[in-house]
Every structure is written in structure tokens, then in C-alpha cells.
Amino acid sequence: MVAATGGHIDVVRFLVIDCGADVNTKDDYGRTALMVAATVGHIEVVRFLVIDCGADVNTKDNLEGQH
């Protein structure tokens, strides 16, 4: 999550490809790496997570309606 938030694409790739990290894992607020990367504008991370890893683009966080 931290790597995606910071736009560290090489670290994100390493964690997913080499370490087998689940791209759909959620934090305490129900946010995924895709959500946080998209929120802060890290397009390369977003593309990798969606196109290469098949991240769920329809998942919802726990804050829906509270923004």
C-alpha cells in the first residue's frame, strides 16, 4: 500500500511478482493499492495493477457515502 501511495512502481512490481502480494488486499478503511494510487495520480502504478495484475476495479472502500 505504501509503495502504491508513493508511486514506487518498481517496489509494487517486486511485491506483486516476486513476493506474491495480493493486489486486492484492503487496509483498515477498505482501500486497495489501486484506490490509493489512483487517488494520488500514480498512473503507471494504476495501469500495472489493472492491466497486468487484474486488480478489482469495482471494489468499494468502507467510507462510501462518508466523503
SEDO-550991 format. One line per 4 residues: number of its first residue (from 1); their letters; for each residue x, y, z of N, C-alpha, C, O. Coordinates in nm, 4 decimals, padded with zeros to 6 digits, always signed. Atoms other than C-alpha are relative to their C-alpha. Layout:
BEGIN
NUM> A> X Y Z X Y Z X Y Z X Y Z | ...
// end
This chain:
BEGIN
1> MVAA> +00.0824 -00.1181 +00.0000 +00.0000 +00.0000 +00.0000 +00.0876 +00.1255 +00.0000 +00.0612 +00.2199 -00.0745 | -00.0887 -00.1160 -00.0079 +00.2786 +00.2423 +00.0899 +00.0718 +00.0211 -00.1330 +00.0864 +00.1347 -00.1780 | -00.0691 -00.0108 +00.1292 +00.4638 +00.1669 -00.2347 -00.0926 +00.0578 -00.1059 -00.0501 +00.1413 -00.1858 | +00.0975 -00.0513 +00.0972 +00.1491 +00.2334 -00.4398 -00.0301 +00.1465 +00.0266 -00.0395 +00.2259 -00.0670
5> TGGH> +00.0280 -00.1385 -00.0377 +00.0759 +00.5548 -00.2489 +00.1137 +00.0912 -00.0439 +00.0904 +00.2036 -00.0882 | -00.1167 -00.0795 +00.0370 +00.4293 +00.6769 -00.3173 +00.0360 -00.0072 -00.1469 +00.1280 +00.0615 -00.1912 | -00.0288 +00.0120 +00.1429 +00.4233 +00.5756 -00.6838 +00.1254 -00.0786 -00.0312 +00.1836 -00.0629 -00.1385 | -00.1229 +00.0779 +00.0164 +00.7136 +00.3353 -00.6398 -00.0295 -00.1270 -00.0804 -00.0427 -00.2356 -00.0241
9> IDVV> +00.0414 +00.1091 +00.0881 +00.6326 +00.1144 -00.9395 +00.0920 -00.1213 +00.0098 +00.0446 -00.2349 +00.0055 | -00.0928 +00.1136 -00.0097 +00.9477 -00.0983 -00.9069 -00.0256 -00.0817 +00.1269 -00.0172 -00.2045 +00.1250 | +00.0292 +00.0695 -00.1254 +00.8621 -00.1819 -00.5465 -00.1335 -00.0732 -00.0113 -00.1461 -00.1870 +00.0339 | +00.1307 +00.0641 +00.0198 +00.4986 -00.2543 -00.6378 +00.0172 -00.1264 -00.0835 -00.0368 -00.2315 -00.0490
13> RFLV> -00.0246 +00.1182 +00.0850 +00.6152 -00.4892 -00.9161 +00.0678 -00.1116 +00.0789 +00.0276 -00.2277 +00.0704 | -00.0722 +00.0985 -00.0807 +00.8571 -00.6640 -00.6804 -00.0942 -00.0700 +00.0979 -00.0946 -00.1927 +00.1082 | +00.0899 +00.0577 -00.0999 +00.5941 -00.7129 -00.4117 -00.1034 -00.0930 -00.0624 -00.1353 -00.1979 -00.0064 | +00.1034 +00.0813 +00.0649 +00.3355 -00.8485 -00.6546 +00.0602 -00.1205 -00.0709 +00.0161 -00.2336 -00.0501
17> IDCG> -00.0560 +00.1070 +00.0833 +00.5518 -01.0523 -00.8922 +00.0901 -00.0940 +00.0800 +00.0742 -00.2160 +00.0739 | -00.0979 +00.0832 -00.0700 +00.8333 -01.1731 -00.6680 -00.0488 -00.0527 +00.1351 -00.0132 -00.1633 +00.1758 | +00.0439 +00.0390 -00.1346 +00.6596 -01.1856 -00.3302 -00.1430 -00.0523 +00.0048 -00.1875 -00.1041 +00.1072 | +00.1361 +00.0520 +00.0058 +00.3088 -01.2762 -00.4426 -00.1032 +00.0800 +00.0776 -00.2047 +00.0253 +00.1208
21> ADVN> +00.0966 -00.0840 -00.0720 +00.1341 -00.9827 -00.2749 -00.1340 +00.0013 -00.0728 -00.1388 +00.0052 -00.1958 | +00.1360 -00.0030 +00.0542 -00.2432 -00.9815 -00.3261 -00.0361 +00.1447 -00.0322 -00.0405 +00.2287 +00.0576 | +00.0280 -00.1380 +00.0413 -00.3332 -00.6689 -00.5270 -00.1356 +00.0493 +00.0497 -00.1629 +00.1692 +00.0439 | +00.1324 -00.0401 -00.0480 -00.6847 -00.6676 -00.3816 -00.0104 +00.0048 +00.1525 -00.1199 +00.0179 +00.2073
25> TKDD> -00.0010 -00.0119 -00.1452 -00.5800 -00.6616 -00.0159 -00.0465 +00.1398 +00.0389 -00.0134 +00.2380 -00.0276 | +00.0535 -00.1284 -00.0460 -00.7569 -00.3853 +00.1772 +00.0611 +00.0407 +00.1337 +00.0969 -00.0437 +00.2158 | -00.0462 -00.0513 -00.1288 -00.6385 -00.1613 +00.4595 -00.1190 +00.0105 +00.0960 -00.2282 -00.0371 +00.0647 | +00.1057 -00.0100 -00.1008 -00.8430 -00.0797 +00.7710 -00.1216 +00.0788 -00.0478 -00.2309 +00.0639 +00.0068
29> YGRT> +00.1096 -00.0802 +00.0545 -01.0553 +00.1628 +00.5671 -00.0628 -00.0646 -00.1231 -00.1537 -00.0085 -00.1842 | +00.0528 +00.0710 +00.1158 -01.1217 -00.0911 +00.2924 +00.0587 +00.0455 -00.1320 +00.0060 +00.0124 -00.2382 | -00.0635 -00.0496 +00.1222 -00.8902 +00.0799 +00.0438 +00.1039 -00.0995 -00.0502 +00.1737 -00.1644 +00.0278 | -00.1002 +00.0856 +00.0630 -00.6778 -00.1153 -00.2021 +00.1141 +00.0865 -00.0525 +00.1041 +00.2092 -00.0554
33> ALMV> -00.1125 -00.0721 +00.0599 -00.3435 -00.0216 -00.3555 -00.0451 +00.0756 -00.1243 +00.0016 +00.1865 -00.1503 | +00.0531 -00.0668 +00.1185 -00.5324 +00.0612 -00.6749 -00.0703 +00.1301 +00.0380 -00.0504 +00.2328 -00.0268 | +00.0729 -00.1197 -00.0430 -00.7560 +00.3067 -00.4910 +00.0942 +00.1131 +00.0396 +00.0758 +00.2277 -00.0014 | -00.0892 -00.1064 -00.0461 -00.4717 +00.4930 -00.3255 +00.0882 +00.0514 -00.1129 +00.1148 +00.1714 -00.1197
37> AATV> -00.0814 -00.0443 +00.1137 -00.2566 +00.5015 -00.6400 -00.0807 +00.0908 -00.0918 -00.0294 +00.1916 -00.1403 | +00.0861 -00.0820 +00.0854 -00.5484 +00.6395 -00.8411 -00.0293 +00.1345 +00.0654 -00.0316 +00.2374 -00.0022 | +00.0325 -00.1230 -00.0724 -00.6323 +00.8966 -00.5738 +00.1117 +00.1025 -00.0094 +00.0859 +00.2221 -00.0225 | -00.1125 -00.0938 +00.0043 -00.2841 +01.0464 -00.5808 +00.0597 +00.0157 -00.1394 +00.1578 +00.0880 -00.1568
41> GHIE> -00.0391 -00.0212 +00.1391 -00.2438 +01.0161 -00.9591 +00.1197 -00.0777 -00.0511 +00.1853 -00.0342 -00.1458 | -00.1125 +00.0818 +00.0466 +00.0180 +00.7438 -00.9970 -00.0489 -00.0959 -00.1090 -00.0759 -00.2134 -00.0841 | +00.0590 +00.0714 +00.1133 -00.1000 +00.6305 -01.3400 +00.0759 -00.1275 -00.0349 +00.0138 -00.2284 -00.0682 | -00.0784 +00.1198 +00.0336 +00.1863 +00.3857 -01.4017 -00.0326 -00.1146 +00.0960 -00.0436 -00.2299 +00.0541
45> VVRF> +00.0366 +00.1017 -00.0989 +00.1019 +00.2008 -01.0807 -00.1413 -00.0504 -00.0278 -00.1668 -00.1707 -00.0228 | +00.1383 +00.0368 +00.0311 -00.2698 +00.2058 -01.1691 -00.0036 -00.0942 -00.1196 -00.0691 -00.1983 -00.1146 | -00.0022 +00.0851 +00.1199 -00.2019 +00.0618 -01.5152 +00.0544 -00.1385 +00.0305 -00.0019 -00.2388 -00.0133 | -00.0588 +00.1295 -00.0355 +00.0194 -00.2119 -01.3752 -00.0997 -00.0842 +00.0794 -00.1209 -00.2014 +00.0483
49> LVID> +00.0925 +00.0747 -00.0850 -00.2329 -00.3121 -01.1101 -00.1221 -00.0488 -00.0765 -00.1692 -00.1603 -00.0539 | +00.1212 +00.0371 +00.0735 -00.5277 -00.3154 -01.3502 +00.0318 -00.0912 -00.1178 -00.0255 -00.1995 -00.1295 | -00.0259 +00.0728 +00.1247 -00.3795 -00.4367 -01.6796 +00.0814 -00.1270 +00.0236 +00.0456 -00.2342 -00.0252 | -00.0890 +00.1145 -00.0183 -00.1009 -00.6660 -01.5635 -00.0439 -00.0945 +00.1121 -00.0178 -00.2147 +00.1065
53> CGAD> +00.0325 +00.0807 -00.1178 -00.2436 -00.7866 -01.2326 -00.1481 -00.0302 +00.0162 -00.1860 -00.1128 +00.0992 | +00.1434 +00.0252 -00.0093 -00.6184 -00.7763 -01.2850 -00.0638 +00.0477 +00.1291 -00.1578 -00.0145 +00.1786 | +00.0586 -00.0539 -00.1233 -00.6906 -00.5647 -00.9774 -00.1484 +00.0286 -00.0204 -00.1906 +00.0696 -00.1285 | +00.1454 -00.0200 +00.0045 -01.0618 -00.5380 -00.8986 -00.0311 +00.1495 -00.0036 -00.0041 +00.2215 +00.0925
57> VNTK> +00.0320 -00.1423 +00.0155 -01.1813 -00.2006 -01.0283 -00.1380 +00.0333 +00.0566 -00.1766 +00.1501 +00.0591 | +00.1356 -00.0222 -00.0514 -01.5283 -00.2439 -00.8758 -00.0112 -00.0105 +00.1515 -00.1206 +00.0029 +00.2063 | +00.0042 +00.0132 -00.1456 -01.4334 -00.2911 -00.5113 -00.0308 +00.1353 +00.0639 -00.0004 +00.2402 +00.0071 | +00.0371 -00.1230 -00.0710 -01.5607 -00.0361 -00.2602 +00.0709 +00.0049 +00.1344 +00.0989 -00.0979 +00.1961
61> DNLE> -00.0615 -00.0158 -00.1317 -01.3999 +00.1073 +00.0497 -00.1083 +00.0044 +00.1081 -00.2274 -00.0043 +00.0782 | +00.0934 -00.0045 -00.1126 -01.5593 +00.1295 +00.3943 -00.0572 +00.1394 +00.0217 -00.1419 +00.1590 +00.1089 | +00.0376 -00.1389 -00.0206 -01.6084 +00.5046 +00.3580 -00.1062 +00.0473 -00.0971 -00.1366 +00.1666 -00.1007 | +00.0985 -00.0383 +00.1005 -01.8698 +00.5017 +00.0825 -00.1112 +00.0821 +00.0638 -00.1720 +00.0410 +00.1627
65> GQH> +00.1036 -00.0884 -00.0501 -02.1100 +00.7895 +00.1378 +00.0439 +00.0876 +00.1158 -00.0343 +00.1692 +00.1646 | -00.0499 -00.0784 -00.1132 -01.8924 +00.9399 +00.4116 +00.0999 +00.1062 -00.0421 +00.1558 +00.1745 +00.0437 | -00.1016 -00.0945 +00.0485 -01.6669 +01.1567 +00.1918 -00.0508 +00.1413 +00.0069 +00.0208 +00.2345 -00.0297
// end
